[in-house]
Amino acid sequence: MSYDKINNAMRRALELALLGPAHGVNPQVGTVILNAEGEIIAEGWHKGAGTPHAEVDALSKLSEVPRGATAVVTLEPCNHTGRTGPCAQALIAAGIGTVIYAADDPGDASAGGAATLRAAGIEVVSGVMREQAEEQARVWLTANRRKRPFVTLKWATSIDGRAAAEDRTSKWISGPESRADAHRRRSEADAIMVGTGTVIADDPELTARKPDGSLYEHQPLRVVVGERELEPTYRVFNSDAQTIQLRTHSLHGILEALWQEGIKHVFVEGGPTLASHFARLGLVDEFIIYQAPMLLGGSRLAIGDVGVSNIADAKHIEFAETYMLGNDIFIRARANKKAGN
Ligand SMILES: NC(=O)c1ccc[n+]([C@@H]2O[C@H](COP(=O)([O-])OP(=O)(O)OC[C@H]3O[C@@H](n4cnc5c(N)ncnc54)[C@H](OP(=O)(O)O)[C@@H]3O)[C@@H](O)[C@H]2O)c1
């Protein structure tokens, strides 16, 4: 089969993967099944925990699998019997001749699908469009490799890096397009986290809301970190989503506890004290920054002491995406582990 046909099929599988939910314990996975001529005969994707995996979803669309069929999958087929059977077995049972996948499965329980398929005589090709697949599935892959939730640190600042005015007011630094984007990203996370300082200063709701004010169907768990006693009248404790307060400063302990609860992606929204500690400990995987065209000056920086006293110790990050969002600048950046951070 030609490389073009294989690459087009993988591109389609990556698109299909995005139709599934980004939140939850399972990855977004897409599958395309090709006949011996390389034509797409079935498509599938994973619709969330407890529902069929992408490979099984695609196979279910075919009354019979023709000889010489190829399954093109964004992630190594799983080898794990959870709420649904292992995909490797389903592909073997269906008589698939070749399996082409993009990214290896790092999961403890689910990895090993490729070996199972090969042992059953199926031709297996891995690494097709791996870079794109790994980028798309970075939250799930990184979380499973690090055995802790993926941490996104988000802030909105003035162009001079201030997260609030001198009197601590910070509402609406960024514009409506940035706020809508931040809410959509919240809706894709499993948890939103802030320190007690932000609750006291801003009384935020920390829900994921659409531009018309209605709630997204999925609401991440709201996590407030800090020992101060908070009045139950703060809006973060309203009934729109679940909330927990963790009365500790141990960020490693917090991430461990959330991982045990099946939280794969934490969206840390500040404030500066909590954000600095995450950065100082090297626990940030990705930064989401909205920079607004205003000057605030003063002392309310988005982030404080991150443990850097000399330029040689700077914590390097890598811009992954930068563009104008309304009147703001949007930045997505990843921690650059290669630079020694
Ligand atoms: N522009 C933005 O994106 C943005 C976002 C959020 C907040 N803000 C602004 O930030 C200001 C509030 O700043 P803040 O620094 O006081 O808020 P914060 O970082 O939300 O809260 C700090 C508190 O978090 C708790 N905490 C728990 N574990 C911690 C750890 N490991 N390291 C550090 N703190 C830990 C401590 O609470 P206990 O003392 O209770 O233990 C600490 O006092 C407000 O003016 C708000 O408007 C701006």
The ligand as an ORCA input file, in Angstrom:
! r2SCAN-3c Opt
* xyz 0 1
  N      -4.434     36.993     36.366
  C      -4.521     35.750     36.733
  O      -4.385     34.841     35.893
  C      -4.783     35.418     38.178
  C      -5.140     34.127     38.517
  C      -5.343     33.827     39.850
  C      -5.161     34.818     40.814
  N      -4.830     36.058     40.453
  C      -4.608     37.101     41.488
  O      -3.688     36.588     42.442
  C      -3.931     37.170     43.707
  C      -3.905     36.117     44.795
  O      -2.593     35.667     44.921
  P      -2.087     34.594     45.970
  O      -0.670     34.324     45.616
  O      -2.443     35.000     47.346
  O      -3.022     33.344     45.601
  P      -2.870     31.779     45.572
  O      -1.588     31.339     45.002
  O      -4.134     31.315     44.943
  O      -2.960     31.350     47.079
  C      -1.840     31.267     47.903
  C      -2.144     30.300     48.995
  O      -2.167     28.964     48.488
  C      -1.918     28.075     49.560
  N      -0.936     27.036     49.236
  C      -1.095     25.726     49.407
  N      -0.063     25.024     49.024
  C       0.812     25.889     48.609
  C       2.108     25.750     48.094
  N       2.708     24.574     47.929
  N       2.722     26.858     47.750
  C       2.138     28.049     47.900
  N       0.887     28.244     48.370
  C       0.252     27.161     48.725
  C      -1.486     28.926     50.729
  O      -2.690     29.053     51.473
  P      -2.863     28.911     53.069
  O      -2.195     30.118     53.613
  O      -4.337     28.925     53.206
  O      -2.249     27.618     53.468
  C      -1.131     30.245     50.106
  O      -1.274     31.324     50.983
  C      -5.220     37.914     43.565
  O      -4.939     39.293     43.433
  C      -5.813     37.372     42.297
  O      -6.648     38.344     41.696
  C      -4.619     36.389     39.159
*
